[in-house]
């Protein structure tokens, strides 16, 4: 709804941050249609890692969504790999590939640095991402690396351990910069001696080391620490995690409340040091189980949406099963006909909502932007409601939360009742009763009533009765001084109470102290 004048500067800053993603989201919108077209005829690629390992099978579109490298390598009539649908990586590390495949399927970086072995693995993941131009995977690894160095004291490490870490820090890489900065910090403060670091394999990081010492000498109060900031806010006289990531900034700069507030689109980053993110010791069985399942004969599932005769699309079964338990249950071979035939038909579902969902499944990116004329914005929000309801129907909580972010951002700047009546009624009708979406819409309408942006005489023309219980609860909440739903919007995975109350799933309500 409307916001006070004193908040306009802050909102303008939020808008500026979101504009970074504007071009990419607009392009993604058209790519979603192209992705659906390609999925109408796709294939499984056979991949062999190492010299004696049994191959796995992955859908070509899944690989192509991860990196342009695979798109080029799998071009038909160009390379033999593209013609025969086989990729062989005899020199690559099996453990790194296992994590990469798990990340591609589940979009979850399943390792948290706890010891020397997991630190080396994260470094190998970053190098692997650099080799195949998988920037998001690199950034997941880098944030895990930074988080670890934010909480340890390298001065107590043995010479062998420091050298082992340095050996996996390529020259000119952010990995090397982090370690060089920490060592420079300890030299500058007197906690380490030149004699001690003379035994370290630092030669290839000479430029990074000199740059760090120069920074420390020029800025008296500078410290290479707390790179993740405090609750997403950059600390004065500290480096910030954004300086260590690779790729298009709009891929990882989500939003800000002030000039220095950014939060990354990653699964490893947490605002607090809670234990909600599994470490490698906890997730290793899931990684191994997924790899083993892909060594068996996986299959492409034929999916038909609607009843208008549109061509079906094909998605790998393991990819679908990673999205929601609903698909895993539906595709059991010995339980349902769908599992036996490998086909799914959704005659009553909305095709456009499914296109958005499918693109998100393959890319974990919602190709929707609320922009243009009033009518165009209204139509987009109706589509968002259909997408949220689709996620609700099949229990795809992460997708629902991505759509909810769009609603939160829109209603942060606009009244619900500014929407054309027909569009608002469509959204209210689509909205499942007693759902989080119903809760948000009811809260926005009640706020509009309280601020006299709508009268009861007009409200009776809206289908608020469809979300009656949510509306009544919102009226009670209004008496308790209802807080703006998006004022503390911070992160796509973890929200504060006023934004997080509209999210679904387990992770979003982690206890987070306000900054």
N, C-alpha and C positions, 0 to 999 in steps of 0.2 A: 504494500500500500504506500501512500505518500509518506515521505520521510522529512524530518525537520531540516531547515536550511543548514544548520551546523554540521549535518551529516553528509552534505552534498560532495564535499571534497573527498571524503573517504569513499563514497560510492563511485565517484569519478575515477579514483585510483583502481577500484575493483574492475570497472569497465575497461580501463586501459589494459589491465592484465588479461582480461578475457579476449580483448581484441587481438592479442598475440596468436590466439588459436583460430581467429576468424577465417583466414584463408585456408588453413588446413581442414577445418570442419566443413567449409563450403565444398572443397574438393572431395572430401570424404563422402559427402552426400551423393555426388554423382558416382563415386567409386563404389558405393554400396550397391547400386543397380548393376554396375559392371561385374562386381563380385558375384552377385546372384546369377548373372548370365553365365559366368565361367563355371559355377557350381552345377550347372545343368549338364555338364559333361566333364567329369574330373576323374582322376585315377590315383591309385596308391603307389607311392614310390618306395622301392626296396633300398634300405640303407644298411651298409655294413661298416662297423667301427672296429678298428684294430685289425689283426691278422687272422684271428681264429674265432671271433665272436659270431654267434648266429645273428642274421640280419633282422631288422625290424621293418615295419611298414608304416608310412605316414602319408596322409593325404597331401597331394601336391600343393593345394591352395593354402594349407596350414604352413608349409615351408615358405611359400612365396610371401605370405603375410608377415613372416618373421624378418625376411631380408631380401633385398633385390638380388643378392648374390645367387640365391636359389632360383629366382625367376630366370636369370640369364643362363645358369647351368642346365636348367631343365627345358630350355627351348627345343622344340622338335625341329628336325632338319638343320640343326646348327651344331650341336654336340652329341656325341654318342650316348651320353647320359640322358639327354632329353629324348632320344629315340627309343632307348630300351627301358627308360624309367628306373634306372639304378644309379645309386651314388655310393662310392667307396672311399672311406677315409682311413687308410691303414696306419697313419702316423698320429691320429688324434687320440685324446684321452677318453677312455670309456666313461669314467666318473663324470667328467665335464659334459659329455654328450647326454648322459642320463639326466643330469640336472637341466640341461637345455631342453630336452624333449619334455620333461615334466613341466617346465616353465611354459613351453609353447602350448601344451594341452590345457594346463590348469591356470596359466598366468599367475603363478605363485613361485617366487624365488625361494626354494626350499633349503636354504642353508643360512645359518646365523653363525658368525665367527665366535668360537669359544676357545679354540686352542690353536696350536701350530699347524695341525693338519687341515683344519677347516679354513684357516687363513690362507694357506697355500692353494686350497681348492678355489676360494673366491678369487684369488689373483689369476689362477688359470682360467676361470670363467671370463674375467675381463679380457684377457689376452685372446681367448677363443672368440669373444664377441667382436674384438677388433679385427681378427683375421677374416671373419665372414660378414663384417659390417652389420652386426646386430646391436644397434646402439641402445635399445631399451634394456637388453640383457646386460650390456656393459654397465649401464647406469644402476641396475639392480645390484650388481656386484660391487660397484664403487660405493654405494650408500652403505652396504654391509661393511665394507672395508673402513670407511670413515667412522661409522658408528663404533667399530671396535677400537680404533685408535683414539677416539674421544674418551675412552674409559680405561686405558692401560698406561703403564709407565715403562717405556722401552729401555730405560737405563738399567733395569734389573734383568734384562734378557742376556743370555750368553752370546758370545761372539758368533758361535755357530748358528744360533737361531736368527740373529740379525742378518748374517750373511745369506742364510737360506731365504729370508724374506726379500733381501735386496736382489737376489738372483732372479726373482720373478717380477721385477719392476723394470719394464722396458724404458730405455732412455727417452725422455721427452713425454712420458705418459703421466697422467694424473696419479697413478699408483706410486711412481717414483717420487713425484712431488710431495705427496703426503709423508712418506718416510724421510725424505731429505729435509723437509720442514721440521719434523719432530727432532731429528738429530741436530739440526742447526739451532733449534730452540734450546737444547740442552747444552750445547757448546757455548752459546751466548750467555746462558744463565750460570755457567760454571759447574753444572751437574755432571758433565762429561768432559774429558780432557782430549786434547788433540792426539795424545799418544794412544788413547783408547780407540778413537775412531780411525786411526791410521791402519788398524787391523781389519777394517770393514771394506767390502768390495764396493766402494763408492765412486770409482772413477767414471762410470758411465752416467752418473747422476750429478756430475760436477756443476753443470749450469743450474740445475734445480737447487743445489745446495748453496751456491753463490747468491742466487736470487733470494733465497730465504734469509740468509745472513744480512743481505743488503736491506731487506725490508725491516728486519729487527733493529738495525743500526739507525735507519732513517726515522723510524717511528718508535719513540721511547716506550710507549705502553702497549705495543703490539704483542700479541701472543697467538701462536699457532695451536689453538685448542677450541673446543666447543663449536666445531664446524657445522653441526646440525642446528645451532642456535637454541633458543629457549622457546618451546612451543611454536616453532616456525619463524620466530623473529630473530633476525641477525643481531648478534651482539656487537657492541662498539669495540673497535680494535681487535676484531677476530675475523678470520676468513670465513666464507660461507660455502655450503655444499654446492651451490649453483656453479661455482668456479671450477668444479672438478668433474662435471658431467659432460657428455658429448652429444652432438646432434642438435636438432632444432629446439631452441628453448621452449617453444610453445608445446612441445611434447611433454615437458616436465615442470613448467611453471604454471601452477593451477590458479592461484588467486592471491590476493593480498588485502590486508586491512590498512597497511601503511606502506611507505616506500620500500621498506625492508622486509616485508613479510611474504614468504613464498613457501609453498609446501609441494613436495614431489608426488607425481603419479607413479608410485611404486608400491609393492607389497611389503618390502622389508622395512621401510621407514615407519617409525612410530613417534608420536609426540612425547610419549613417556617411555620409560624403560620397563614396560610391563612384560609379562610372559605370554602374551596372546599370540605372538609369532613363534612357530615351532623352530627349534634349532635343527641342525643336521642330524643329530642323534635321534630326534623325535620323528623326522620326516623321511629318514632313509628307507624304511620299509615301503612307504608309499611310492617312492621313486623307483625302487627295485621292482615292485609289483607292476607298476605301469609299464616299465621296460619289458618285463617278461610277457605281459599280455600283448604287447605289440610284436613280439616274436612269433606269436601264434598267427593264424590266418585271420587278420582283422578284415572288416568289410566296409564298403560304402553303403550308407543307409539312404534309400530312396524316399524323399519327402515331397508330398503334394499338398499345396495350400489352396483352399477354396474349391469351387466347383465349376469354374469357368473354362477348364481345359488347359490352363497354363502349364507349360512343361515342368516336370519335377526337378528338384535339385538333389545333389548327393553330398552328404557329409559323413566323414569317418565316424564309426560308432563310438570309438574311445573319446573323440572330441565332444560328441553329444553327451556322453555319460559324465564327462567332467563338468558340464554346465549345470546339471541338476539331477538329483536322484530319480526324478520322474522318468527321464529317458532311460536310465539304467534299468528300472523296473519294467518299463514298456518293452524293452528290447531283449528281455530274457528269452533265450531260444526255446526253452522247454515249458514256458508258461503261457505266453500270449501269441496269437497268430502273427502279430507285428514282429515279434522276435524271431519267429520261424521263417518269415518271408523277407525280413530286412526292409520292410516298408512302413512308413508312417503317413497317415492321411488326416489332415485337419480341415474338414470342409467348412466349419463355422468360423474359423479364425480369419483375422484381417490380413490380407497379403502385404500391405504396406508396412504394417507393424512387424510382420515376420521378416521383411527385407532388412529393417533396422536391426532386428534381433540377430539375424544371420551374419550381418556385417560385424556386429559386436562380438559374436562368437568367434569369428576368425581373427579379428583385430583388437578386441577389447576397447573399442572406440565407438561412441555413439555419434552417428553421422546426422545430427540434427542441430539446426541453428534457428533460434526464434528471432526472425528479422523480417524486414520489408514492410508492407502495408499492414494496416490493422487486420484486414481479412487474412493476409498471409500468416501473420502471427497467430491469429485465432485457429487457423487450420493446422498449424504446426503444433499448437498446444493440444488440440484434439487428438492428433497423431501420438503425442507424448502420453496422453491418457490411455490410448489403446495399447501402447507399448508397455506402460506400467501394469495394466490389467493383464496383458499377455504374460509378463513375468510373474505376476501373482498367481495366474492359473497354473503355471508349470513350476512354481516355487524357485524362480531364478532371482534370488535376493540381490546379488551384486548388480544385475541389469536393472532391477527396480530402483536401486539407489542411484545409479547413474542418471536415470530418467528423473528421479526426484530432485536431483541437483539442478536440473533445467527449470523445474517448477519453482524451486527456492530462489534461484537467481531472478526469474521473471517477476515473481511476486514481491521481491525485495524492492523493485522499482516501480511496480504497477499495481493498481487495484484489481482485484478479481472481477469486480463489477464493471470495469472498463471494457471487458470483453463483450463482443456482440452477444445479445441474449441467446440467440440460437446456438452459438458455439459453447457458451457457458452451460447451457442446458445439456448439450451433447456430452460435455465433460462430466457433468454431474450424473448423467444416466450411465455412462461407461464406468464410473467410479464404483468399485465394490463397496457395499455398505460396511461400516465399522472397520474400514481399512485405514492404513496410514495416509493414503491419498485423500480419503474422505475426511480424515482429521485435519489435514492441511487446508483443504478447500473450505471446510466449515469454519476454521479459525480465521481465514482470510475474509470470508463473508461477514462474520461477526465483527471483525475489526472495521470493515467498511461501514457496518451499521453504527458502530460506536463513534466513528468519525464523521457520521452523517453523509457518507458518500453514496448511500443508497437508503431509500425509505421502505418501510414495511409494505406500503402500497405497491411498490415495484417488486419487492422481494417475493410477493405472492405469485408472480409470474414465472419464478424460477423453480426448478424441480428439486428444491431443498429437501422435500419430504423423503427423497430417495436416500438421503444421508441424515435422517432425522436424529438418531441417537448421537451422532458426532456433532451435529449442530447444537443440540442441547448441552452437551459437555463443553463445547466451545464457549457457550454463553456463561457457564459456570466459571470457566478458566478466565474469561474476560474480567470477571469480578475480582480475580486474583492477580490482576495486572498482567495480562498476556504479553509475553515478550516476543518481539519481532522474530519470525521464523528463520531469518537469514542473517541477522546481525552478527552472529559469531561463526559464520560459515568459514570453515578452515580447510578441510581436507576431504577427498572423496572416500576415504576409508574410515577415518575417525572424526566424529563431529562432537562439538560440545552439546550440552543438554538441549539447548533451544533449537539447534539444527538437527541434532541426532535423534530427537524425538520422532522425526518423520521417516527415519531409516528403518530398514528391516534387517534381520539376521543377527548373528552373534557378535561380530567384531565391532560394529559401529557404536556400541554403547560402552566401550571400555572407559574406565574411570580416568578422566583427564582433567587435571587442574587447570583452571583458566589462567591465561597469561596475564 
